[in-house]
Amino acid sequence: MADQPLADMLVLFGGTGDLAQRMLFPSLYFLDADGFLSDSFAIIATARTELDHDAFIAQVKEAVAARAEGLDEKAWSRFEKRLSYVVADATKPEGAATLKAAIGDGRTPIYYLAVSPSIYGRVAAALSAAGMTGHGTRIILEKPIGRDLESSKVTNAAVAEAFPEESIFRIDHYLGKETVQNLLALRFANTLFEPLWNNLTIDHVQITVAETEGVGDRWPYYDEYGALRDMVQNHMLQLLCLVAMEPPADMEPDSVRNEKVKVLRSLRPVTRSDVQTVSVRGQYTSGVSSGQSVTGYEAERGQHSDTETFVALRVDIDNWRWAGVPFFLRTGKRLPERRTQIAIQFKPVPHSIFDDAAREDLAANRLVIDLQPDEDIELLLMNKAPGLAERGMRLQSLPLSLSLAKAYSGPNARRRIAYERLILDVIQNNSTLFVRRDEVERAWEWVDGVADAWRESNMTPKPYAAGSWGPAGAFALIERSDRAWYD
């Protein structure tokens, strides 16, 4: 909001946790190194772990130095002066009082909750009771916000007791990735694509989020959520919304988020009668991943489980722009490669003027947006193959690439951590790339429908070998419509 001041402090709850060490402290360090933090900006990490100042500083330095970019001693010297550590249980009044004393007066803090979502409400209530939620304060919530629609509403309501909606920043780190933001630029800063971005020219869309890692020791969390709630409800539906949404009036936060909500409202519900044909559940068994023999999910967990580690879905959007265009989503653990990708498959040309040989070479145009491991946007176009032919011409498909790594060098060449963009936006009070409450709840409503249909039809996960692309049903899902996964 225009009348909100810039934040001058970040209070990081869960400051000794994995997310803080791997992502958040390195992101804050790079923001500082690049001059995005004001001289007065302070960072307080808090947790229940007993840790003195020197040990905490050493821990953060080790985390930053572990990054491939390395650590610049001059930048680190400035950054470490911003850091302090407070031992506190933030769910209790005495813990909030300890933090309040450490923050001091006249500050505009951001509260970053890198803790279990189950205590979001209690932390927010303790901050409110201590008088720490005044004008300008903001709170960042990590996903997942709830396990279903009902629990999401409970969590959102509890946080809303302490913070107004405009001060709540629900973070999905996928939205901080350069290529995801570039999707908005690609669609709405060029006249080339938007006239074609509809069911007249697009055949279907594929969204893949593939991971080579297994669940490992994260199984207590994963066994409660599974791939549907862990990945589809947030990351994948957010990517779908950015592909499918109508052009917003401007880049104001509510303009963008209103259009995403319209997409979520248009998702065709999955019901018991069609769940077997539009969805696939899978769970990895032992196999070979990245050249090594690995165990299955149940062996990692130590007992039988009906939790899915793979999901494939056909999603239909019932509106004028996308009627008849299926969106195929798949995500899973222990797949052959690490890849996050959006593929927009255009329809073939309606009539070929070329001879039989060239006609066999014809392939429909495809726009491929790679988010990881490489960030690239590639448009496949038909081109005459060089050389002579006895008759006619031969055709071949060639890519036009917008590779960020190839296009940029110098200071902008470093691949930024997605959290850098998002933390900077919270400091500046820009919520465009954050998820609004009604977005979260609409997404949960649709996902709950899928989960309910699975339960009602007794649809259990099918096994797939680690290192494969999921159960056989995942291929049948897309092949029913005479299409194939883009591998």
N, C-alpha and C positions, 0 to 999 in steps of 0.2 A: 504494500500500500504506500501511496506517496508520502503520507504523514509519518511513516515508521522510520526510526533512525537506523543507521547501519549498526550491526552488532559489533561489539568490541571485545567479546569474550566467548569462548566455547567451553562448556562444562561437559566432559565426556564420561558418561556413566558406563561402567564396564571397561574401564581404562586399561586393565591388565589382560583383557580377553583377546581372542584370536583376531576378530575383526579389527579391533583397535590397532593391534600390532602390525597386521599384514597390510591393511588398507588405509586406515584413518590417519595415523600419525605420519606415514609417508606422504599422504595427500596434503596434510597441513604443512609439512616441511617443504614440499615443492611449491605450494602456494606462497609461502614465505620467501623461498629462494627466488621466485619470479616476481616478487614485489607486490603481491596482491593482499597482503595483510598489513594493516596500519601499524604504526610504531607502538601504539598503545594496546594492540590486540594481545590478549592473554589466553592461555589454555590451561584449564584445570582438569586433570584426570582423577576420577574417583572410583573406588571399589572397596570391597570388604577385606581384600588381601593386605596383610601387614607388610609394608614396604617403605624403606626410608628413601629420602630424596635422591641420594646418589645412586642407589640401586635402580630406582625408577628411571632416572636419566640414562643410565647405562643400558637398560632394557630397550628404551625407545631408540637410542643411537644404534644399537645392534639391528633393530628392525628396519631402520632407514638405510643403514649401510648394506643390508642384504639385498636391496633393490639393484637391478642390473645397471641403473644409471650411476650407482655409487653415491658417495657422500662428499660434499664439498665442505671442507673444514670451516671456511669463512661463513658460509651460509648456516652451517650447524651451530657455530658459536652464537649467531644472532638468534637462531630458533630455540636453542635450549634455555635461553633467558626468559622465554615466554612460558615455559613449562613449570607446573607444580603438581604435587600429588597429595590427595586428601583421603585418608582412610575413613570411610563412612558407610553406613547402611542407609541408603537413600529412601528406603520404604518406611523409615521410622522418624518420628519428630526430632529426636536428638541428632540423627544423621543429617537431616535437612538443616538443622540449626548450625551444625559444624560447617556445612557447605556455605551457608549464608554468611558466616563470619569470614570464610576464606574469600568469597566473592567481593565483599565490601560494598560500599555505597557508590551510587552514580554509574553503575555498569548496565549495559544492555546485553545480557547473556543469551546464548543459544544452549539449550539443553539437548544433548545428543544421547538418546537411549539405546546404546549398543548392548542391551541386556535382554533377558527373556521377555517376550511379549506378555507373558502371564503377569508381570509386575508393572506394566505400563501404568495402569490405573492407580496403583498404590504410590508409585513415584510421583505422578502428577498431583495426587491428593496431598502428599507430604510437602511438595513444593508450594502448593497453594496455601496450605495451612500455615506455612512459615512466612507467608507474604513475599514469595519470590517469583510471582507470575504477573508482574505489573506491565505497564505500557512498553511495548517494543520487544518483550521477551518472546522467544520462539522455542518450539520443541520439535525434534526430529525423531520419527518413529521408523524403525527398521521393519521390514516384512519378516514373517507373516503377521498380519494384524487379525488375529483370530484363527480358528481352525475351520470355521464354517460361518454362515451368515449370522446365526444367533450369537456366537461368541465374538464375532467381529463387531456387532452392534453394541455388545456389552463393553468391550474395550474402547471403542470410539466414544461411547457415552461417558465413560469414566474419565477419559482424557478431556472431553469437552466440558466437564465440570470445572476444570482448572484453566483451560486455554480456549479462546475463540477459534473458530475454524480457520480464519486467515493466518493464525499463528502456528498452525499444526502442519508440519512438512512430512508427509509419508513418502519415504524414499524408496525408489526402485533403481538400483545402480545401473541397470540396462539403459535407462533414459539419459544417463550421463555420458554414454559412449558417443564418440565423435560421429560414427557412421549412422547411428540412430538419429541424431540431430540433423545430420546431412540429408536424411530422408525427407525431412520437412523442407530443406532448401531445394532438394531435387524436385519435389512435387510443386512447390509454390513459388519458387524463384525462377522457374523456367516455363516458357509457353509450350515446350515440346511435349511434356508428358500428360498434363492434366486433361486435355481434350481426349486422350486415349485411355484414361484411367477409369474404365467402366466395363460393363458386361458386353459392350459391342466389340471390344478389341482384346480383352483379357480373357483367357481360357480358364486359368485357375491360379492359385497362389499356394506356395509351400513355405512353411516356417519350420526350421529344424534347429533344435538346441541339443547338441550331442556332447556327451562327456565320456572320457575314457576311464575316469576314476570310478571306483566303487563307493559304497556308503561308508565302509570301514567302521571306525569307532563313533561315527555320528548316528548309528542306527537307533538310539533311543529317541532322538528327534525325528529321524526319517520314518521310523515305524509308525509314528503318530500321524504324519502328514502324507507321505508318499509323493510320487511324481506329480499327480494331478494337483494337489494343494500346494506343493513346494514350488512348482515351475509354471504350470498352466495358468493358475489363478492370477498370477502377477506378471512375470516376465513375458510369457507368450501372448497373453491377451493384450498387454500393453503394445507389443509389436504389431499385433493384428489391428489394433485401433489406429495406430499411426499410418498403417497402409490404407485402411478402409475409410477413415474419417473424411467428412466434407471439408472444403477449404474454410478455415475460420476467418472471421472478419478482420482480425489482427492477431498479434502475438501476445496480447494480454492473457494472463493466466486463465481466467474463466472462459475466454473465447475459445482457447484450445481445448480445455477440459470439457466444455459443454459438448463439443463435437465428438470427443471420445465416448462420453456417456451415451450419446445417441447411437453409436455403434453397438455398445454393450446392450442397449435396450432392444436392438434389432436382431440379436443372436437368436437363431431358432433353437428352442429348447430341445434337449435330448430326452427322449422318453423311453419307457420300458419296451415299447413296441419296436423301436428302431435302434436301440443302443448296441445290439449285436452287429449291426451293419455299419454304424458310423463311429465306432470306437473299438480300441484294442488295448487291453491291459497286459503287461508282461513283467516278468521278474527274472533277473539274470541268475544263471547257474554257473558252475565252474567252466573255465575255458582258458583261452589265451588272449591276453590283453597287453598291447605294447611289447610283444615278444616274450612275455612272462606268463607262466601258469598262475591263475588266480582262482580263489574259491568263490562259491556262490553266495547270494545274499543271506540265505538261511544259515549257512555255515558261519558267516560273520556275526549273525545275530545269536546263533546258538540254539535256535529252535524254529519250529514251523512259523511261517508268517504269510498272510494274504495281502501284504503291502506291495503295491506295484512300483517297480523301478523304471518302467517304460510305459508311455502312453502315446497312442496315435489317435487322432480325431479327424473326422470330416466336420467342418463347421460351415454352416450356411448363414448368410446375412440377409435377412428379409427386408430389403429396401429397394428402391428403384435403381440405384447405381450398381448393386451387386447381385441382384436376382439372377440365379442360375450359375453363379461363379463360386465353386467350392473352394474353401480354404482348408488345406491339409496341414495339420500340426503334428509334430512328433518330437518327443524328448525322452531321454533315457540315460541311465548310468551304464558303464562298461560297454560302450559302443566302440566301433573301430577307430574313430578319430574324434578329436575335439573340434567342434564346429558350431557356430551360431550363424545362421544364414536365412535370408528371405529371398525366395525366387519368384519373380512375377513372370508367369508364362503367358505370352501373347498367343492369339489364335493364328493359324497358318494363313497364308495369302488365299483369298477366295478362289483364285483361278491362276494356274501357271501358264505362262506363255512360252516356256522353255521346252526343249525336246526331252525325250524319255530319260537320257542319262543325267541331264541337269535337274530334271524333276525329282529324281531319286536323291539328289544332293540337298534339296530344299529342306530347311529346318525353320520352324517358327522362331521369331525373335524371343529373347528371354533377357530380363533384367535381373541380375544377381547381386544382392547386397550382402556382403560378408562383414560380420561384426567381429568375429574372432575365429581362429587366432590372428588372421590378418584383416585389416580394415580396407575394404575395397568395394567399389561399385563398378559392375561390368555389364555392358550392354552387348549382347551377341547379335550381330547383323550378318546378312548374307552378302557375299562378295564374289566377284569373278575370280576363279583360281588362275594365277598367272600361267602363261605358256600357251602353246597351240594345241588345238584339238582337230581331228579330222572333220568334224562337223559340229556346229553349235558352240556352246561353251560349257565348261564345268564350273560349278559353284562350290563355295566353301563358307563355313561360318567362322567369323573372326570377331574377337572382342574389342570393344572400345572401353578402356579402363580409366577409372578415376581413383587410382591407388593413392592413398594419402602418403604412404611411405615414399612413393616415386615422385609425387607432385610437390612435396614440401621438403625443404632442407633448412638447416640453421636452427634458430631457437624454437621454431614450431615443429621441428622434426620429431622431438620426443613424444612417444605415445603416452598421453596423459592417463592417469588413473581416473576412471569414471567419477569417483567420489570428489575429485578436485573441482570439477564443474559444478557439482551439486552443492558442495559445501559453500563455494563462492556465491552461488545463487541464494542460499539461505542468509548469508551475511548481508547480501544486498536486498533481501526480502522479495525475491522473485520466485514465485511458486509455479511457474509455467511447466517445469519438468517434474513436478511432484503430483501425487495422486490424491484427488479430493475424496472426501468421505463417501459421497454417493457413487463414485467410480468403484471404490473398494467393495461396497455392498452390492452393487449390480454384478460385479465379477463373481463374488461369492454366491449370489443367487443362481447364476448360470452353472457354476461349478458344482454347487450342491445338487442341482438337477441331474448332472452326470453321475455323481456319486450315488444318489438315490436310485437311479435307473440301474446302475451296476448291482446294488444291493437287492433290488426287487427282482432282478433277473438271475440272481445268484451267479454273477459273472466274475469269476476268479482270475488271477493273473496266469497267463500262459508262460511256460519257461522259454528262455532263449539263452544260448551259449554266450558267455562273456566274449567280447570281440566281434560279435555279429551285429547286424542292424535291427535286432529285435525279433519278435515272434513272426512266424509265417503270415499270421493274420494281418500284420502291418502292411505287407505287400498286397494282399488281397483287398484291403481297404481301399487303396487307390486304384488298383487294377480293375475293380468293378466298373469304374467309369472310363476304362480304356486310357488311363494315364499311368505314369510311373514316377517313382521318387527320383529326384535329381541328385545323383551320387557322382 
